[in-house]
């Protein structure tokens, strides 16, 4: 009986595989999936989408150089079959519904379907956008605008097209650098929309500043890059992608033409298409086959895909030209070289992320808590889940838990809001005890003074303090307070009275470095942009002491040439004593920063600005007093010192390169001798 059952099962499996459509091939994910952490680094995550099949041909029709794809609300697939000069319409099962434009179109490179079912085809060969009805008949054509606002020399070669609910047509025209060509439903030119910005480098700015008008006319014109593709969401907002526009490749424009997406989104130099899902997520694809999914705020959710490795594997691409999604979030990608459509299905993990995101975007933060926790159980490094969970805790007034999650997600604004609530509660519950503590401290201080006057019970401690303060080295270090009260007297004490020493200055340099490290580790989360785990001690030592060393050496050399009176030791000592405001007040600001929110940011930024200005003024006084310069001579000396620091840096870099080459040469010679010795 078991043998017969096994044979029947095997027969069913063979028949199933034999009758499975040849155009659909199941496969595992051939590429890895990544997301971004809060440091903008790619981190591995679960597979987001699996390739579940491909459409090689529809019935007897084969694609030839397809350039664009669109899926409407009924999950009908529209393909701009460029080399066959037609639009192919397929149902969700991959069956042919109809073709259109075979005797009308020439080289259709873009396709779009509006909410009424009309099909728009951008044809660069005809120089037109053609509007078809559902029956395939031509209803309207959008030709080159004859408006005087449309420059005569401006090209009009429609590559891509999208249409809003009012019937306005947005056309990506090849070579048009002014942005998207916007036309009304009647074909009138409405202007340009969503232009990119031109990028002027340092060289170009110098050329414009130095060259004459005649010379500037011969230079290449600095024009913004042309948009590559466009899309529209359910709210009517227009999106564009631009190849090579670093940091601003993906844009979402409001009605005024201003970009609403962050300018530091994940950059891909070869974007070819963009599609907005029904939930508002942004999908982009690059020519070499990398697919990116962003949420509505521009945060990267997933990145996957890869170029074809030569084995024509499903899920890899030779020339990805278009991307679209159906109502089930299945991804359809056009490959222009392989002449097929590849289909990806979201995994359970991706559906869970989408479900949590949908609840989150609708404002159901508490309901999204459980889905976010499920996401984190599967991938604890998914930062967006930590942010969503933190928002859920915040809505439930679980502010301490919210703070923990905000820290993991590096969401400083959310942290600030939650911490404000925690701080407010603490002040309400403990402010009276703070006042009691202050009153107790004043009373205790008064009692100790009274007891000292009556009994001298604190005399041993006072003598110990006096002996400590009378020590030569301690007095030299504490001399730094003089630079807060009167910097001129302070530098006079360094130069004439020898109130300091190389040892005390070296101690202060070490203290400066310790305070710098303290600020890196213990500045409040909101104001700290440094990841302590990424710190390298030798690099931090170089960051602190290299500028000091360059300044001291360059200033001494320059001042010696300019007949300055300061000695090298005096420049060395005066430089660190000029940092007195930083040494005295920086630790206090660092500690206070831990109890501030964004509403109190002024209390952090303003004192730091004061310290920088204060130290700069004292440094100016140091150069003037140590070298006995006038004000004009001091300014000239400082500028020359800065230039000398740059020259010294260049010399050190050249020496480093030469030594590195010598090391490589010696190492290669030794390796060669060792190899010959073994032979």
N, C-alpha and C positions, 0 to 999 in steps of 0.2 A: 504493500500500500504506500509506504514511504517513498519507494523508488518511483512508483507511478506519479505520485504528487510532485516529486522532484523533476521528473521529465516534463510534466505539464507546465511547471513554473519556468523551466528553462525555455520551453517552446514559446510561452507568452512573452518572455524577455526578448527572444530573438525577433519575434514578429513586431514587437514594440519598436525595437531599434531599426528594423527594416523599413517600417512605415513612418518613422519620424522625419519630418520635412528636412530636405537636404540643406535648406537655407539656415537652419537653426542648429547651433552646436554648443552644447553645454561645456563649461570650462571653469577651472578655478581661477582666482584672481592672479594674474601673471605679474603684478607689480605690488609694491608695498604702499601702504597708506600712511600719511603723516598729518599731523596737526601742528599748531604753533603753541608754545608755552608763553608765559608772561614776559620772557626775555626775547621774544620774537625768534626763537630757535625752533627748527623743525624737530618734532619728537614723534617716534613711532606710535601708532595707535592701531586699533583693530581695523580689519578690512571694512571699508565703508560701502563698497559696491562690488558685486560679482558680475563678470560678463556672462550673460545667459544665452547669447545667440548673436547671429548676424544675418542681415538680409543682403544676399549677394545679387539676387534678381527678383523681379516681381512678375510672376507668371513667366512669360517669354521675354519680358523686357529686361534689359541690362542697363546699368548706369554707365555713364561715361563722363568722368571729371565732374561729379556733383560738387556744387560749391556752397549750398546752403540748405538748411532744414528748418521746418517750423511745425509745431503740433498745436492744433486748436483745442477748444474746450471740449470737443467731442472725441478727442484722442485720434483725430485724423492726422496723418503724417503727410506733409507737403515737401517735396524735394525739388530743388532747382537743379535739374539735370543739364548742366551747362553745355557740354559738347553735343548732346542730342537735341538741343534747342527746344526744351519743353519743361513743363512742370508735371511731376508725377505725384498722384494722390493715392495714398495707401491707407487701409484701415489698420486698427491696432493688432490685427492678426497677421499682418504682412500681406494681405490680399490687395490686388489692384482694384481701385475704384474707378479711376479715369485718368486721362492725361489732358493737358490743355496747353494751348499756345504753340502747337507744333508747326503751324504755318504762319505764325505771327512773330514768335520770338527768334532772336539770333544767338545771343550768348547770355542767357539769364544767369546772374550770379547771386541774386538775393530774392527771397520770397517771404511774404507776410500775409496773414489772414486777419481781417478785422472782425468785430463782434457780429457783423451782419452776414459773414460768410464770404465776403468779396476777397478775391485773391489778388495781391499786388506782386508784380515781378519786376525787379530792377534789372534792366538789360543794358550793359555797358556798350555792347556792339551797336545797338540802335540809338543809344543816347536817350533812352526814355524809361519811364516807369509806367507799366501797363497794368490797368485794373480790369480784372476778369470777374464776371458774375459766377455764381455757383454752377451755371450751365456751361461755363467755359467760353462764353461770348465776351468780346472786348466791350467794356462799358465806358472806358475813359483812358486817355493817355496824358502823361505829365511830361511835357517837353522842356527843352532849355528855356528858362525864364527870359522874357523879352523886356523885363523891367530895367530901367537905367541904374537901379541899385545893384543889379547883378552885372559885374564888370564884363566887358566884352572879351577880355583875354582869359577870364576864368573858365576852366574846363567844366564840362557837364557830362560825366560818364558815370551814371548811377551804378554803384556796386551793391549797396544794401539799402533796405527800406523798412520803415515801420510807420504805423498810423495810430493816432490817438482816437478817442471816442467821439471827438467832434469832426473827424474826417481829415484833420490836418496831416499832411504827409511829411515825413522826415527822411531825407535822402542823404546817404553817404556817397559823395561823388569823388572819384579818383582825382587826386592832386589838388583838391579844394582845401586850402589851409585856413579858411575863415570859420570853419566849423560845419555843422550839419545844414544842408539846404532845406529850408522850411517852406512848404507850399500849402495853400488852402485846399479845401475839397474841390474847388472849382479850377485849380491849377494856377492861382495867382501866387506870385513870389512874396512871401511874408518876411524874408530876411534870413540871416544866418543865426544859428542857435548852438550854444554849447561849444564855443571855440576853445582850443587848447592855448597854452601860453608858450611864447617863444623863450628859449633858454639862452641867455648871454653868459658865456664863460669869461674868465679873467682876461684871456688873450683878446677876445672880441672887444671887451670894454677898453683895454689899453689901445687897441687899434683905432677905435672911435675917438678916443681922447687925443691921440697923437697925430693921426693921419689928417690930411687936408680933405676938403669935400670931394675933390676930383679923385683922390686915392680911395676914399670910402665908396664911391660909386662903382669902382672896379671890384670891390669885395663881393663875396657871395651874400645874398640877402638872408638875414636871420629871420626865417619864417617859422611859425609853429608847426608841429607835425600834424598831418591829416588824421582824423579819426579813422579807425579800421572797421568798426562795426557798431551797431546800435541795437537797442531793445527798449521795451516799454513795460511797466508793471501795471497792476490793476488800478493803481491810483492815478495813472496817467503821467508818471514821472519818467523822463527819458534817461537812458543809460548809454554810455559809449565806452569803447575800449580803444586804446591807441598803442600801436607797437612802438617800443623804444622810448616811451615817455616814463622815465624812471620815477617810481613812487606815485605817479598820477595816471597809471594806465587805465584804471577803472574809475569812472565818474558817474554820479547820479545828480542830475540837474533839477533845480526847482524851476518854477515858471519864469524866474528872472535870469536863469542861465548860470546860477552859481552852484558849484559842486558841493554836495551834502555829505559825501563819503570822506573818510580820513585820507590824508595824503601819503600815509606810510603803509598802505596796503601791500600785501605780498606782490612783489614785482616779478613779472614774467615778460621777457623782451619780445616774445613771438605770439602774443595773443591773436587769435583769429576770429573768435565768436563769443557772444555773451547771450545768456538766456535767463529770464527771471521766472522762477517757479510760482505756482499759485499761492504758496505760503510766503512769498517775498524773498526767498533765498536767491543769491546771485551765483550763477554757474558760468564759468569761463573755461575756455580750452585754448591751448597753444598749438602751434603748427606741429611741434614735435610730439604731441600726444599727451601732455600733462593737463589733467582736469582739476580745477579748483572750485570748491564750494565755500561761499561766504554767507554769513547771516546778514540780516537787513542792515546791521550797523557796520558791515565791512570786516568783521572778525573772521579769520580763516577757520573753517570747520574741518575740512578734509582736503587733502591733495593726493592724487594718485594718478596712475597711468605712466606710460613710458614710450619711447620710440620703438618701432619694430626692430627686432634683433635679426631679421633676415629669414625667420622661419614662418612668417605669416601667421603668428599666433593671435588668437582672438584676445582682445583687450589691449593690444599694442597697435601703434599707428605709424603709417609712413608720412601722411600729410593730412592731419586732422583739419577740416575746414568749417564744420558747423556742429552745433550742439543744441539739443532741445529736450524737454521733459514732458511726460504725459501726466495724467491726473494721479497716478500711483507712484510718482517720483522715479519712474524708470528713466534712465538717461539714454538718449539716442545720439550717436556721433557719426557724422559723415566723414569718410576717409576718401580724399580726392584721388589718391594714387591707387588704392586697392579697390576703388569703385564699389564700396559697400557701406552699409549702415550697421554699426555695432551697438548692441543693446546691453545696458548694465542695470542690474536690479539692486536696490538698497538692502543692506543686511539688517538683521534684527537690531544690532547696535545702532545703526544709522536711524532706523525708524524710531527707536527710543529717544535718540537725541532730538529728532524732528518733533516728536510728541511733546517733549519737555519744552522745546523752543516755542512751539505754538502756544502752549499754556502761558509761557513767560511773556511772549509778545502781546497776548491778549490781557495781560495784567493779572492773571490768576497765579500769583507768586506762590501762594500757600499750596495750591493744587499741584504746582510744578515741583514741589519739594521731593515727593516720592520718586518721580521719574529721574530727577537729577541724582538722587542717592543711588538709584539703580545704575545710572551711567557711571558713577564713581566706583561702584562695586566692580564694574568691569574694567574701568580705566581710571585710576586715581590721579593721573597726570592730565586729565582733560580740564583745563583751566576754566573754560566757559561753564562747565557744570559747577565748579566751586563758586563762581560768581552768581549763577542762578540759585544755588542753595543758600548763599549768603543773603540774597535778596528775600528769599522765602523766610529765613530766620528773622530778618529785619522787620518784615511785615508782621511777624508773630511776636515782635518785641523781645526776641531772644538776642539781645545786642552783643553779648559776649561771644556767643557762638558765631554770630554774623561777622564779628571782627576777625575771628580765626580764619574763616573762609575767605574773607576779603584779602587777608594777608597772603594766603596761598595763591589767589587769583591775581594778586598785585593790582587790585582795584582800589586806588587811593581815594577816589571820590566817595565810593561806598564806605570805605573804612572811616573817612572823615565824618560822614553822617552818623554812622553807628557809634563812633567814639564820642561824638558830641552828646548823644543820648546817655552813654555810660557816665561821662564826666558830669553831666547835669544831675543825674541820679545821685552820684557820689557826693556832689556839693550839697544837694538837698539833705542828704543823710548825715554828712560829716562836717559841714561848715562850722557848726557851733563848736565842735571839738577842736577845730583849727584855731578858733579864737581863744578857747580855753588854753590850748598849748602855748599860744603867743603870750597870753597873760601870765601863765605859769613861768615862762622863760624870763620875762621882765622881772617878776617877783623874785625868782631865784637869783638873778643877776644882782638885784638890789640887796638881797640878804647876804650874798657872798661878799659884796663890797663892805657892807656894814660890819660883818664878822671880821673882815681883814683889818678894818680900822680899829676895832675893839681888841682883837686877840692876836693879829698877825699870823693866823693859822695857815695862810696860803703863802707865807714867806718862802718856804723851800721851793715851791713850784715857781714862784716869781724869779728866784735866783737861778734856777735851772733854765728858765726861759731866757734870762739875760745872758747867761753863759753861752747858750746856743746862738743867740743873735749876735753876740760879740765875736763869734768865730769868723776869721777872715773870709773864708770861702762863702759862708752863708751871707755875710754882708755884701759880698760882691754879686751874688745871685739876686738878693733882694734889692739891689740897687736899681733893678728894672722899674721899681715903682716911681723912681725919679722922673722917668720918661713920660709918665702919665701926668705928673704935676708940672714939670718944667723941662721939656726936651733940651733946650739950649744949655741949661745947667748940667743936664745929664751928659751931653757930649763933651762939655768942658771938663767934667769929671773923668771921662774916658781919656781925653787927650792930654790934659795938663796934670790932673791929680792922681791918675792911675788908680781909679776907684774900682776897676774891674780887672779881669785877667783872662788869658786864653782858656784856662780851665773852666771858669764860670760861664764864658761864652759857649764853650763846647757843651757844657751841661744844659744850657738853654736851647741849643740846637737839638739835642737829644729830646728835651722836653717838648719842643715844637713838633718833632716827628711823632712822639707819643700822643700828643693832642690831635694830630692829624689822623692817626689810626683810630683814636677814640671817636672822632667825629664820623669816620667811615662806618664804624660798627654800631654806634649808639645814637646817631641822629634819628629823630622821630621818623617812623615809617612813611609818613606823608611827604616829608621833605628829603628823604634819602633815595637817591637814584642809583645807588651802588649795590650790587649783589655781593655780600660778604664772601660767599663761597667761591666767587670768581677772582678774588684778590690774590695777587702773587707778591710776596713780601719784597723780593728784590726789585720788582717793578715799582712798588710804592716807595722804596728807599730812593730809587733813581728819580722819581717824580718830585720828591721833596728836596734832596740834596744836590741834584744836578743844576737846577736853576740858581741855588745859592752859590755853588762853586763857580759857575760861569759868571755870575754877577760880581763876586769878590775879585776874581782874577781879572776880568775885563775892566772893572772900575779902577783897580789899582794900576794896571798898565796904562790905561787912558789918562788917569790923573797924573801919573809920573811924567808922561809926555807933555801934559799941559801945565807942568810945574805945580801940581797939587802937593800939599804938605803932609798928607796923611800917609802913615805907614801901612804895610800890608796887614799887620796885626790889628791896627785900629779900624781898618775897613772891615776885617773879619768880625771884630767885636761889635762895632757900631751897627752892622747889618742886622744881627740877631736882636740887639737891644731895641732897634727900631720896630721890631715886631711885638713890642710890649702890649699893645691893645689886644692883639690876637691871643697872646699867651695868657693874658689875665681874664679876658671876657668870653673867649670862644667856648670853653667848657660849660660855662653857665648857659649860653645860648643852646648848646647841644642838649643839655639836660631839659631845659624848658621846652624844646621842640617836641618832646615826647608827650606833652600835655596840651598841645595846640591842635586845632583843626584848620581846614582851609579858610574858615571865617576869620581865623586869627593869624593868617599867613604873614600879615604885615609885621607882626611881632617877631617873626623870624627873619624875613628878608631885609627889613630896615636896619636892625642892629648889625647884620652882616655887612650891609653896604657901608654903614658908619665905620666899622672896623677896617674895611678895605681902604676907605678914604683916609682915615686916621693914620694907618700904617704908611700909606703913600706920602702923606705930609711929613711924617717923622723921618722917613727915608730921605726925602728931599732935604730936610734940615741936616741929616747926617752927612750927606755929601757936601753941603755948604760949610758946615762947621769943621768937619774933620780935615778937609782940604783947604779951608780958608778961601772959598770962592765967593764971588759976587753972585747975585741972583741969576743974571744972564749967563755967567760962566757955569753955574750949576746946571741950568737947563741944557746948555750945550754939552756939558760933560755927561749928563744922563742919557741924552740921545745918542751920543757917540758910544757910550757903554753898551747900550742895547744893540747897536750895530756891531760892536765888537763881540758881543755874545753870539750873534748869528754867525760871524766869521769863525769863531772858535768852534761852534757846533759843526760847521761845514768841514773844518780841518779834522776834527775828531771823527767825523763820519768817513772821510777819505782814508784816514789812518786805519779805521776799523775794516774798511773794505780791503785795503792792501794786506793787512794782517790776516784777514780771512782767506785771501787768495794764497798767501804764503803757507798758511796752515794746510789748506787743501793740497797744495803742491807737495809739501813735506809728507803729508799723510799718504798721498798716492805713491810717492817714491818708496816709502817704508813698506806699503802693501805689496808693491811690485817686487821689492827685494825679498820679502817673506815668501811670496809665491815662487820666485826663482830658487830660493833656498830649499823649498819643499820638493822641487823637481830634481 
